[in-house]
């Protein structure tokens, strides 16, 4: 338990120390609605909260990771709509984009309510992977695209299931979003089987 507290304190300290205001003239402490950048250089929004505890930091980190993943997933879904030629893949891409945009907006609403940090875009790694996939031939692309989305959904489902949040709002959002993510994962797997 002590190690977790120390780890969370270190993470929080690094996060807070690593942020700088856009115009360089204000700090997060004296600006309750600061535009900040995370360690990836991605814009974030933060509302200062002096009462933040370790559980809130864990919850905020989980939500931040999920939002960043959602942004990467949505960009991949949009690419799939453009590049794929199989109707089932194109339809799935559109369905996934609509569902994930809604889930992302729910997460962003929670972040705004809690005053947590959140990324405004996907990770550099997601951008690189998507660009690399975009160079593949269509048949290979569709298989890789489905596998990437399957992996992304499985990872996010595990993150949510393994979280130990005590926050009632995050619990309610998880209870709403988790079944939807599982349903979408099932849809991805069904399309994968249809391509074999």
N, CA, C and O of each residue as an XYZ file, in Angstrom:
784
protein
N       0.839     -1.190      0.000
C       0.000      0.000      0.000
C       0.878      1.245      0.000
O       0.581      2.223     -0.686
N       2.001      1.203      0.801
C       2.903      2.334      0.865
C       3.534      2.602     -0.492
O       3.675      3.750     -0.914
N       3.918      1.503     -1.181
C       4.531      1.647     -2.503
C       3.565      2.311     -3.472
O       3.972      3.162     -4.262
N       2.290      1.933     -3.423
C       1.289      2.504     -4.330
C       1.112      3.992     -4.058
O       1.008      4.791     -4.989
N       1.077      4.367     -2.764
C       0.921      5.775     -2.406
C       2.113      6.570     -2.903
O       1.950      7.642     -3.485
N       3.320      6.045     -2.676
C       4.531      6.717     -3.131
C       4.528      6.824     -4.651
O       4.840      7.879     -5.203
N       4.172      5.720     -5.335
C       4.121      5.714     -6.809
C       3.139      6.765     -7.312
O       3.451      7.524     -8.230
N       1.949      6.807     -6.708
C       0.944      7.781     -7.131
C       1.402      9.208     -6.862
O       1.152     10.105     -7.667
N       2.071      9.421     -5.731
C       2.583     10.744     -5.424
C       3.640     11.159     -6.438
O       3.650     12.300     -6.900
N       4.530     10.232     -6.783
C       5.576     10.519     -7.772
C       4.950     10.827     -9.127
O       5.344     11.784     -9.793
N       3.972     10.016     -9.536
C       3.298     10.247    -10.820
C       2.632     11.620    -10.819
O       2.745     12.375    -11.784
N       1.937     11.933     -9.729
C       1.252     13.221     -9.660
C       2.246     14.371     -9.695
O       2.016     15.377    -10.366
N       3.355     14.222     -8.969
C       4.379     15.253     -8.950
C       4.980     15.461    -10.328
O       5.158     16.595    -10.773
N       5.291     14.359    -11.002
C       5.859     14.443    -12.355
C       4.867     15.090    -13.305
O       5.233     15.949    -14.107
N       3.595     14.672    -13.212
C       2.569     15.253    -14.082
C       2.456     16.751    -13.860
O       2.449     17.528    -14.815
N       2.369     17.158    -12.599
C       2.200     18.572    -12.313
C       3.443     19.372    -12.663
O       3.336     20.489    -13.170
N       4.617     18.821    -12.403
C       5.864     19.517    -12.715
C       6.115     19.591    -14.206
O       6.743     20.535    -14.685
N       5.634     18.612    -14.942
C       5.901     18.551    -16.375
C       5.014     19.433    -17.218
O       5.256     19.581    -18.416
N       3.990     20.024    -16.624
C       3.062     20.838    -17.394
C       3.521     22.286    -17.412
O       4.076     22.786    -16.434
N       3.285     22.953    -18.532
C       3.561     24.380    -18.625
C       2.395     25.058    -19.322
O       1.759     24.461    -20.191
N       2.112     26.276    -18.958
C       1.007     27.007    -19.571
C       1.363     27.393    -20.989
O       2.542     27.550    -21.309
N       0.362     27.549    -21.850
C       0.575     27.868    -23.260
C       1.342     29.153    -23.469
O       2.247     29.206    -24.302
N       0.989     30.209    -22.717
C       1.650     31.472    -22.971
C       2.899     31.659    -22.117
O       3.615     32.648    -22.273
N       3.163     30.720    -21.220
C       4.371     30.737    -20.409
C       4.345     31.753    -19.292
O       5.350     31.902    -18.598
N       3.230     32.474    -19.076
C       3.203     33.512    -18.059
C       2.440     33.110    -16.814
O       2.520     33.799    -15.797
N       1.698     32.004    -16.868
C       0.907     31.596    -15.718
C       1.256     30.169    -15.342
O       1.741     29.402    -16.173
N       1.010     29.816    -14.100
C       1.197     28.437    -13.671
C      -0.152     27.820    -13.408
O      -1.152     28.528    -13.288
N      -0.190     26.493    -13.315
C      -1.452     25.804    -13.056
C      -2.030     26.209    -11.710
O      -3.248     26.210    -11.535
N      -1.164     26.554    -10.749
C      -1.656     26.895     -9.424
C      -2.438     28.203     -9.427
O      -3.362     28.359     -8.628
N      -2.090     29.161    -10.314
C      -2.799     30.427    -10.272
C      -3.777     30.594    -11.423
O      -4.256     31.699    -11.677
N      -4.078     29.504    -12.119
C      -5.047     29.558    -13.209
C      -5.899     28.301    -13.155
O      -5.454     27.231    -13.572
N      -7.131     28.419    -12.640
C      -7.965     27.251    -12.422
C      -8.388     26.543    -13.691
O      -8.745     25.366    -13.624
N      -8.369     27.188    -14.840
C      -8.739     26.557    -16.103
C      -7.603     26.722    -17.094
O      -7.761     27.370    -18.129
N      -6.463     26.138    -16.778
C      -5.264     26.293    -17.600
C      -5.276     25.351    -18.778
O      -5.705     24.203    -18.662
N      -4.799     25.840    -19.927
C      -4.509     24.951    -21.041
C      -3.089     24.474    -20.826
O      -2.171     25.281    -20.680
N      -2.906     23.168    -20.806
C      -1.604     22.593    -20.500
C      -1.201     21.635    -21.579
O      -1.971     21.365    -22.501
N       0.023     21.106    -21.473
C       0.469     20.059    -22.372
C       0.920     18.886    -21.542
O       1.565     19.056    -20.508
N       0.569     17.657    -22.006
C       1.037     16.480    -21.299
C       2.432     16.124    -21.800
O       2.989     16.830    -22.640
N       2.991     15.045    -21.294
C       4.358     14.677    -21.634
C       4.535     14.333    -23.097
O       5.665     14.307    -23.584
N       3.438     14.065    -23.826
C       3.512     13.768    -25.255
C       3.402     15.048    -26.070
O       3.441     14.994    -27.300
N       3.263     16.219    -25.405
C       3.087     17.453    -26.125
C       1.648     17.662    -26.569
O       1.369     18.549    -27.376
N       0.739     16.858    -26.051
C      -0.669     16.954    -26.420
C      -1.351     17.942    -25.492
O      -1.139     17.892    -24.281
N      -2.161     18.833    -26.030
C      -2.869     19.795    -25.196
C      -3.780     19.084    -24.221
O      -4.396     18.070    -24.549
N      -3.858     19.624    -23.022
C      -4.739     19.084    -22.001
C      -5.451     20.243    -21.327
O      -5.024     21.392    -21.437
N      -6.523     19.944    -20.638
C      -7.230     20.959    -19.866
C      -7.253     20.520    -18.424
O      -7.410     19.334    -18.132
N      -7.098     21.465    -17.520
C      -7.040     21.114    -16.117
C      -7.772     22.167    -15.310
O      -7.694     23.360    -15.606
N      -8.467     21.728    -14.311
C      -9.011     22.625    -13.309
C      -8.332     22.270    -12.005
O      -8.391     21.120    -11.568
N      -7.697     23.228    -11.383
C      -6.940     22.964    -10.163
C      -7.869     22.496     -9.055
O      -8.979     23.006     -8.904
N      -7.404     21.519     -8.282
C      -8.187     21.005     -7.166
C      -7.247     20.658     -6.020
O      -6.563     19.636     -6.077
N      -7.199     21.483     -4.988
C      -6.265     21.241     -3.894
C      -6.595     19.996     -3.086
O      -5.739     19.501     -2.353
N      -7.826     19.473     -3.202
C      -8.214     18.308     -2.413
C      -7.918     16.979     -3.116
O      -8.357     15.934     -2.636
N      -7.193     16.986     -4.231
C      -6.934     15.759     -4.984
C      -6.236     14.731     -4.101
O      -5.264     15.045     -3.413
N      -6.746     13.492     -4.127
C      -6.102     12.424     -3.373
C      -5.621     11.337     -4.341
O      -5.830     11.437     -5.549
N      -4.981     10.310     -3.805
C      -4.394      9.268     -4.656
C      -5.444      8.523     -5.470
O      -5.189      8.192     -6.628
N      -6.608      8.252     -4.905
C      -7.663      7.553     -5.646
C      -8.128      8.399     -6.823
O      -8.376      7.879     -7.911
N      -8.246      9.717     -6.601
C      -8.640     10.604     -7.698
C      -7.578     10.639     -8.785
O      -7.904     10.699     -9.971
N      -6.311     10.602     -8.392
C      -5.221     10.589     -9.371
C      -5.307      9.329    -10.218
O      -5.173      9.389    -11.440
N      -5.532      8.185     -9.571
C      -5.680      6.925    -10.313
C      -6.861      6.997    -11.283
O      -6.746      6.584    -12.437
N      -7.995      7.521    -10.813
C      -9.176      7.647    -11.665
C      -8.902      8.591    -12.830
O      -9.262      8.301    -13.971
N      -8.264      9.721    -12.535
C      -7.964     10.703    -13.572
C      -7.018     10.125    -14.619
O      -7.185     10.377    -15.812
N      -6.025      9.350    -14.180
C      -5.094      8.727    -15.123
C      -5.808      7.704    -16.003
O      -5.554      7.634    -17.205
N      -6.692      6.916    -15.411
C      -7.458      5.931    -16.174
C      -8.281      6.626    -17.249
O      -8.256      6.220    -18.411
N      -9.006      7.664    -16.870
C      -9.861      8.365    -17.819
C      -9.022      9.026    -18.905
O      -9.408      9.018    -20.074
N      -7.885      9.594    -18.535
C      -6.998     10.205    -19.524
C      -6.505      9.174    -20.539
O      -6.492      9.438    -21.742
N      -6.101      7.998    -20.051
C      -5.652      6.920    -20.937
C      -6.781      6.480    -21.875
O      -6.558      6.242    -23.062
N      -7.987      6.376    -21.330
C      -9.127      5.954    -22.146
C      -9.457      6.984    -23.224
O      -9.739      6.625    -24.367
N      -9.421      8.265    -22.855
C      -9.727      9.304    -23.841
C      -8.679      9.296    -24.951
O      -9.019      9.372    -26.131
N      -7.408      9.203    -24.572
C      -6.342      9.184    -25.584
C      -6.519      7.982    -26.508
O      -6.343      8.100    -27.720
N      -6.865      6.835    -25.946
C      -7.104      5.638    -26.747
C      -8.314      5.824    -27.656
O      -8.298      5.406    -28.814
N      -9.368      6.455    -27.124
C     -10.565      6.708    -27.931
C     -10.241      7.601    -29.118
O     -10.704      7.352    -30.231
N      -9.447      8.641    -28.885
C      -9.059      9.529    -29.982
C      -8.314      8.743    -31.070
O      -8.582      8.907    -32.261
N      -7.373      7.887    -30.640
C      -6.640      7.066    -31.604
C      -7.562      6.108    -32.337
O      -7.433      5.901    -33.543
N      -8.492      5.528    -31.594
C      -9.442      4.601    -32.200
C     -10.356      5.293    -33.203
O     -10.615      4.753    -34.278
N     -10.841      6.472    -32.868
C     -11.723      7.206    -33.779
C     -10.992      7.558    -35.073
O     -11.557      7.438    -36.160
N      -9.737      7.992    -34.955
C      -8.948      8.304    -36.158
C      -8.762      7.048    -37.011
O      -8.818      7.116    -38.239
N      -8.541      5.913    -36.365
C      -8.392      4.644    -37.081
C      -9.709      4.244    -37.750
O      -9.713      3.733    -38.870
N     -10.807      4.477    -37.067
C     -12.129      4.165    -37.626
C     -12.422      5.033    -38.848
O     -12.988      4.561    -39.834
N     -12.035      6.299    -38.774
C     -12.226      7.194    -39.919
C     -11.369      6.748    -41.102
O     -11.808      6.791    -42.251
N     -10.151      6.323    -40.810
C      -9.279      5.817    -41.866
C      -9.882      4.563    -42.499
O      -9.824      4.387    -43.716
N     -10.459      3.697    -41.671
C     -11.079      2.475    -42.175
C     -12.236      2.759    -43.114
O     -12.433      2.045    -44.098
N     -13.003      3.801    -42.816
C     -14.108      4.161    -43.696
C     -13.612      4.590    -45.074
O     -14.285      4.371    -46.082
N     -12.431      5.202    -45.108
C     -11.876      5.677    -46.375
C     -11.139      4.582    -47.134
O     -11.267      4.476    -48.354
N     -10.365      3.764    -46.417
C      -9.463      2.822    -47.084
C     -10.109      1.464    -47.369
O      -9.837      0.861    -48.406
N     -10.948      0.984    -46.476
C     -11.538     -0.348    -46.645
C     -12.462     -0.377    -47.859
O     -13.061      0.630    -48.236
N     -12.559     -1.562    -48.456
C     -13.468     -1.736    -49.597
C     -14.576     -2.741    -49.298
O     -15.610     -2.741    -49.965
N     -14.367     -3.594    -48.302
C     -15.379     -4.572    -47.926
C     -16.523     -3.847    -47.212
O     -16.288     -3.158    -46.220
N     -17.754     -3.993    -47.700
C     -18.888     -3.276    -47.088
C     -19.024     -3.511    -45.580
O     -19.327     -2.576    -44.839
N     -18.804     -4.741    -45.122
C     -18.941     -5.028    -43.692
C     -17.916     -4.242    -42.871
O     -18.220     -3.778    -41.772
N     -16.714     -4.095    -43.404
C     -15.668     -3.346    -42.695
C     -16.007     -1.858    -42.687
O     -15.882     -1.193    -41.658
N     -16.435     -1.341    -43.829
C     -16.802      0.080    -43.913
C     -17.971      0.402    -42.970
O     -17.955      1.423    -42.282
N     -18.967     -0.462    -42.945
C     -20.122     -0.256    -42.055
C     -19.712     -0.320    -40.593
O     -20.174      0.474    -39.774
N     -18.839     -1.273    -40.269
C     -18.351     -1.401    -38.897
C     -17.579     -0.150    -38.500
O     -17.738      0.352    -37.387
N     -16.754      0.350    -39.394
C     -15.966      1.552    -39.094
C     -16.878      2.722    -38.747
O     -16.608      3.467    -37.805
N     -17.947      2.881    -39.501
C     -18.895      3.975    -39.238
C     -19.617      3.766    -37.910
O     -19.779      4.705    -37.132
N     -20.048      2.540    -37.656
C     -20.734      2.217    -36.400
C     -19.804      2.476    -35.207
O     -20.211      3.069    -34.208
N     -18.560      2.027    -35.328
C     -17.596      2.215    -34.243
C     -17.314      3.692    -34.001
O     -17.243      4.136    -32.855
N     -17.154      4.448    -35.077
C     -16.869      5.876    -34.907
C     -18.007      6.572    -34.160
O     -17.758      7.360    -33.248
N     -19.234      6.288    -34.537
C     -20.395      6.906    -33.870
C     -20.426      6.538    -32.387
O     -20.608      7.405    -31.531
N     -20.251      5.259    -32.088
C     -20.303      4.804    -30.688
C     -19.156      5.385    -29.874
O     -19.350      5.809    -28.734
N     -17.963      5.405    -30.454
C     -16.794      5.884    -29.706
C     -16.803      7.398    -29.537
O     -16.283      7.910    -28.546
N     -17.375      8.108    -30.472
C     -17.513      9.558    -30.302
C     -18.425      9.847    -29.118
O     -18.148     10.741    -28.319
N     -19.507      9.094    -29.005
C     -20.429      9.264    -27.881
C     -19.746      8.913    -26.552
O     -19.869      9.653    -25.577
N     -19.032      7.791    -26.517
C     -18.325      7.385    -25.296
C     -17.257      8.410    -24.910
O     -17.080      8.714    -23.731
N     -16.552      8.936    -25.901
C     -15.515      9.942    -25.635
C     -16.137     11.205    -25.061
O     -15.600     11.794    -24.123
N     -17.256     11.619    -25.616
C     -17.929     12.810    -25.089
C     -18.383     12.602    -23.647
O     -18.321     13.528    -22.838
N     -18.837     11.397    -23.321
C     -19.207     11.089    -21.937
C     -17.994     11.206    -21.014
O     -18.087     11.754    -19.916
N     -16.850     10.681    -21.478
C     -15.622     10.764    -20.675
C     -15.182     12.220    -20.502
O     -14.774     12.623    -19.413
N     -15.267     12.999    -21.571
C     -14.875     14.403    -21.498
C     -15.793     15.182    -20.549
O     -15.334     16.067    -19.828
N     -17.072     14.854    -20.551
C     -18.007     15.495    -19.614
C     -17.621     15.170    -18.172
O     -17.664     16.039    -17.301
N     -17.242     13.914    -17.926
C     -16.819     13.519    -16.582
C     -15.564     14.286    -16.173
O     -15.471     14.776    -15.048
N     -14.597     14.389    -17.088
C     -13.363     15.115    -16.809
C     -13.650     16.572    -16.465
O     -13.078     17.117    -15.520
N     -14.534     17.199    -17.232
C     -14.884     18.597    -16.967
C     -15.536     18.740    -15.587
O     -15.260     19.690    -14.855
N     -16.394     17.795    -15.250
C     -17.067     17.828    -13.951
C     -16.076     17.678    -12.804
O     -16.201     18.336    -11.771
N     -15.078     16.795    -12.999
C     -14.121     16.513    -11.931
C     -12.944     17.478    -11.906
O     -12.249     17.588    -10.896
N     -12.718     18.179    -13.020
C     -11.565     19.072    -13.075
C     -10.256     18.331    -13.285
O      -9.205     18.793    -12.842
N     -10.309     17.186    -13.957
C      -9.114     16.390    -14.206
C      -8.420     16.815    -15.492
O      -8.990     17.523    -16.322
N      -7.177     16.367    -15.637
C      -6.437     16.567    -16.877
C      -6.953     15.609    -17.935
O      -7.333     14.480    -17.626
N      -6.967     16.059    -19.187
C      -7.296     15.119    -20.248
C      -6.606     15.525    -21.540
O      -6.405     16.711    -21.799
N      -6.242     14.531    -22.356
C      -5.573     14.836    -23.618
C      -6.577     15.329    -24.647
O      -7.758     14.985    -24.597
N      -6.098     16.133    -25.574
C      -6.979     16.619    -26.635
C      -6.737     15.879    -27.937
O      -7.329     16.216    -28.962
N      -5.875     14.873    -27.906
C      -5.590     14.124    -29.124
C      -5.004     12.767    -28.813
O      -4.773     12.412    -27.657
N      -4.768     12.017    -29.875
C      -4.232     10.667    -29.746
C      -2.729     10.701    -29.482
O      -2.089     11.749    -29.574
N      -2.185      9.541    -29.154
C      -0.757      9.441    -28.885
C       0.040      9.419    -30.191
O      -0.488      9.068    -31.246
N       1.297      9.793    -30.106
C       2.195      9.740    -31.261
C       2.317      8.306    -31.771
O       2.424      8.076    -32.976
N       2.300      7.348    -30.854
C       2.395      5.931    -31.229
C       1.197      5.512    -32.078
O       1.353      4.800    -33.070
N       0.001      5.954    -31.689
C      -1.197      5.639    -32.473
C      -1.126      6.253    -33.867
O      -1.517      5.623    -34.850
N      -0.629      7.475    -33.949
C      -0.496      8.139    -35.253
C       0.452      7.353    -36.150
O       0.164      7.124    -37.325
N       1.583      6.942    -35.586
C       2.578      6.196    -36.376
C       2.013      4.863    -36.853
O       2.157      4.506    -38.023
N       1.368      4.128    -35.947
C       0.800      2.829    -36.321
C      -0.252      2.985    -37.416
O      -0.294      2.200    -38.363
N      -1.095      3.996    -37.279
C      -2.134      4.207    -38.274
C      -1.527      4.577    -39.632
O      -1.972      4.080    -40.666
N      -0.525      5.438    -39.628
C       0.136      5.816    -40.877
C       0.813      4.621    -41.530
O       0.764      4.466    -42.750
N       1.447      3.775    -40.720
C       2.092      2.569    -41.254
C       1.057      1.638    -41.879
O       1.280      1.085    -42.956
N      -0.061      1.470    -41.206
C      -1.120      0.601    -41.730
C      -1.696      1.143    -43.033
O      -2.081      0.376    -43.916
N      -1.752      2.451    -43.146
C      -2.332      3.074    -44.328
C      -1.593      2.744    -45.611
O      -2.144      2.887    -46.702
N      -0.345      2.302    -45.489
C       0.457      1.949    -46.668
C       0.202      0.526    -47.143
O       0.657      0.152    -48.225
N      -0.513     -0.276    -46.361
C      -0.755     -1.677    -46.722
C      -1.754     -1.804    -47.871
O      -2.564     -0.908    -48.109
N      -1.681     -2.924    -48.570
C      -2.703     -3.250    -49.566
C      -4.037     -3.424    -48.843
O      -4.064     -3.770    -47.662
N      -5.122     -3.191    -49.534
C      -6.447     -3.154    -48.900
C      -6.776     -4.432    -48.127
O      -7.219     -4.359    -46.981
N      -6.567     -5.597    -48.733
C      -6.916     -6.857    -48.054
C      -6.129     -7.016    -46.763
O      -6.684     -7.406    -45.735
N      -4.842     -6.716    -46.815
C      -3.999     -6.809    -45.617
C      -4.399     -5.729    -44.611
O      -4.438     -5.974    -43.405
N      -4.691     -4.556    -45.113
C      -5.094     -3.442    -44.254
C      -6.331     -3.799    -43.436
O      -6.365     -3.574    -42.226
N      -7.337     -4.351    -44.091
C      -8.583     -4.662    -43.387
C      -8.344     -5.646    -42.243
O      -8.916     -5.500    -41.163
N      -7.500     -6.646    -42.484
C      -7.197     -7.616    -41.417
C      -6.443     -6.945    -40.270
O      -6.767     -7.162    -39.103
N      -5.441     -6.133    -40.600
C      -4.675     -5.431    -39.564
C      -5.550     -4.440    -38.814
O      -5.442     -4.289    -37.597
N      -6.417     -3.771    -39.559
C      -7.315     -2.782    -38.970
C      -8.227     -3.449    -37.937
O      -8.385     -2.951    -36.822
N      -8.818     -4.568    -38.317
C      -9.691     -5.294    -37.390
C      -8.920     -5.786    -36.167
O      -9.418     -5.702    -35.044
N      -7.719     -6.293    -36.379
C      -6.898     -6.788    -35.264
C      -6.523     -5.641    -34.325
O      -6.564     -5.796    -33.105
N      -6.156     -4.487    -34.897
C      -5.790     -3.335    -34.072
C      -6.967     -2.888    -33.210
O      -6.792     -2.562    -32.036
N      -8.165     -2.874    -33.793
C      -9.343     -2.463    -33.032
C      -9.756     -3.520    -32.010
O     -10.233     -3.187    -30.925
N      -9.576     -4.775    -32.356
C      -9.848     -5.849    -31.383
C      -8.931     -5.689    -30.172
O      -9.389     -5.732    -29.030
N      -7.642     -5.507    -30.426
C      -6.677     -5.337    -29.335
C      -6.998     -4.110    -28.486
O      -6.937     -4.163    -27.258
N      -7.340     -3.012    -29.145
C      -7.647     -1.767    -28.442
C      -8.865     -1.957    -27.530
O      -8.859     -1.509    -26.383
N      -9.904     -2.619    -28.039
C     -11.095     -2.846    -27.222
C     -10.803     -3.774    -26.048
O     -11.243     -3.517    -24.927
N     -10.065     -4.847    -26.300
C      -9.715     -5.776    -25.216
C      -8.915     -5.064    -24.123
O      -9.162     -5.265    -22.934
N      -7.962     -4.236    -24.532
C      -7.131     -3.504    -23.572
C      -7.976     -2.555    -22.733
O      -7.845     -2.522    -21.509
N      -8.839     -1.786    -23.384
C      -9.656     -0.821    -22.644
C     -10.672     -1.503    -21.741
O     -10.952     -1.019    -20.644
N     -11.223     -2.616    -22.191
C     -12.147     -3.378    -21.342
C     -11.426     -3.855    -20.083
O     -11.966     -3.751    -18.982
N     -10.211     -4.378    -20.240
C      -9.441     -4.845    -19.074
C      -9.115     -3.695    -18.136
O      -9.197     -3.850    -16.917
N      -8.742     -2.536    -18.689
C      -8.437     -1.376    -17.843
C      -9.641     -1.009    -16.984
O      -9.507     -0.748    -15.788
N     -10.801     -0.991    -17.597
C     -12.012     -0.622    -16.850
C     -12.354     -1.697    -15.821
O     -12.666     -1.384    -14.672
N     -12.297     -2.964    -16.235
C     -12.635     -4.059    -15.313
C     -11.656     -4.142    -14.147
O     -12.047     -4.502    -13.036
N     -10.386     -3.813    -14.386
C      -9.373     -3.909    -13.338
C      -9.249     -2.649    -12.503
O      -8.491     -2.620    -11.534
N      -9.990     -1.602    -12.868
C      -9.896     -0.367    -12.083
C     -10.583     -0.581    -10.742
O     -11.498     -1.394    -10.608
N     -10.120      0.162     -9.771
C     -10.650      0.017     -8.417
C     -11.238      1.348     -7.963
O     -11.019      1.783     -6.832
N     -11.986      1.986     -8.854
C     -12.498      3.315     -8.532
C     -13.566      3.259     -7.449
O     -14.378      2.336     -7.385
N     -13.535      4.267     -6.614
C     -14.581      4.444     -5.608
C     -15.467      5.630     -5.979
O     -16.430      5.943     -5.279
N     -15.124      6.290     -7.101
C     -15.856      7.465     -7.546
C     -17.192      7.031     -8.154
O     -17.219      6.259     -9.112
N     -18.287      7.524     -7.603
C     -19.626      7.103     -8.048
C     -19.894      7.477     -9.504
O     -20.518      6.711    -10.238
N     -19.425      8.652     -9.925
C     -19.647      9.081    -11.305
C     -18.892      8.192    -12.291
O     -19.429      7.822    -13.335
N     -17.654      7.852    -11.959
C     -16.859      6.989    -12.836
C     -17.422      5.567    -12.831
O     -17.422      4.902    -13.867
N     -17.894      5.103    -11.698
C     -18.529      3.782    -11.635
C     -19.761      3.738    -12.531
O     -19.979      2.760    -13.247
N     -20.566      4.798    -12.491
C     -21.781      4.848    -13.313
C     -21.427      4.884    -14.803
O     -22.069      4.221    -15.618
N     -20.407      5.659    -15.143
C     -19.988      5.740    -16.541
C     -19.406      4.412    -17.017
O     -19.634      4.001    -18.155
N     -18.657      3.746    -16.147
C     -18.110      2.426    -16.479
C     -19.234      1.415    -16.695
O     -19.179      0.604    -17.619
N     -20.250      1.468    -15.840
C     -21.382      0.546    -15.964
C     -22.137      0.768    -17.275
O     -22.718     -0.166    -17.828
N     -22.125      1.991    -17.761
C     -22.776      2.304    -19.032
C     -21.879      1.941    -20.219
O     -22.347      1.361    -21.199
N     -20.591      2.284    -20.128
C     -19.676      2.124    -21.259
C     -19.150      0.719    -21.466
O     -18.932      0.299    -22.603
N     -18.941     -0.017    -20.376
C     -18.344     -1.353    -20.489
C     -19.182     -2.304    -21.340
O     -18.625     -2.966    -22.215
N     -20.492     -2.401    -21.123
C     -21.288     -3.292    -21.985
C     -21.229     -2.866    -23.460
O     -21.242     -3.710    -24.357
N     -21.165     -1.553    -23.700
C     -21.096     -1.056    -25.076
C     -19.771     -1.473    -25.715
O     -19.751     -1.904    -26.868
N     -18.666     -1.350    -24.979
C     -17.364     -1.760    -25.511
C     -17.338     -3.258    -25.807
O     -16.766     -3.689    -26.808
N     -17.957     -4.042    -24.935
C     -18.010     -5.492    -25.158
C     -18.862     -5.825    -26.383
O     -18.528     -6.720    -27.159
N     -19.954     -5.102    -26.544
C     -20.805     -5.304    -27.717
C     -20.029     -4.968    -28.998
O     -20.093     -5.708    -29.980
N     -19.307     -3.863    -28.982
C     -18.527     -3.453    -30.146
C     -17.403     -4.448    -30.435
O     -17.107     -4.732    -31.596
N     -16.782     -4.974    -29.389
C     -15.762     -6.004    -29.573
C     -16.379     -7.224    -30.261
O     -15.767     -7.801    -31.159
N     -17.571     -7.615    -29.851
C     -18.258     -8.728    -30.494
C     -18.528     -8.453    -31.963
O     -18.417     -9.356    -32.792
N     -18.882     -7.216    -32.296
C     -19.112     -6.835    -33.689
C     -17.823     -6.924    -34.505
O     -17.836     -7.371    -35.652
N     -16.725     -6.500    -33.912
C     -15.423     -6.580    -34.589
C     -15.080     -8.043    -34.868
O     -14.667     -8.395    -35.973
N     -15.256     -8.882    -33.857
C     -14.933    -10.303    -34.018
C     -15.816    -10.976    -35.076
O     -15.360    -11.854    -35.808
N     -17.080    -10.556    -35.146
C     -17.983    -11.124    -36.152
C     -17.524    -10.765    -37.565
O     -17.573    -11.603    -38.465
N     -17.078     -9.525    -37.761
C     -16.591     -9.099    -39.081
C     -15.285     -9.831    -39.404
O     -15.052    -10.224    -40.547
N     -14.435    -10.010    -38.385
C     -13.187    -10.761    -38.603
C     -13.477    -12.150    -39.125
O     -12.837    -12.603    -40.073
N     -14.427    -12.825    -38.524
C     -14.773    -14.179    -38.966
C     -15.297    -14.170    -40.393
O     -15.034    -15.096    -41.160
N     -16.029    -13.139    -40.747
C     -16.584    -13.043    -42.090
C     -15.533    -12.832    -43.165
O     -15.762    -13.156    -44.330
N     -14.376    -12.286    -42.783
C     -13.300    -12.030    -43.754
C     -12.444    -13.258    -44.009
O     -11.728    -13.297    -45.009
N     -12.489    -14.261    -43.143
C     -11.609    -15.436    -43.267
C     -12.053    -16.375    -44.356
O     -11.417    -17.405    -44.581
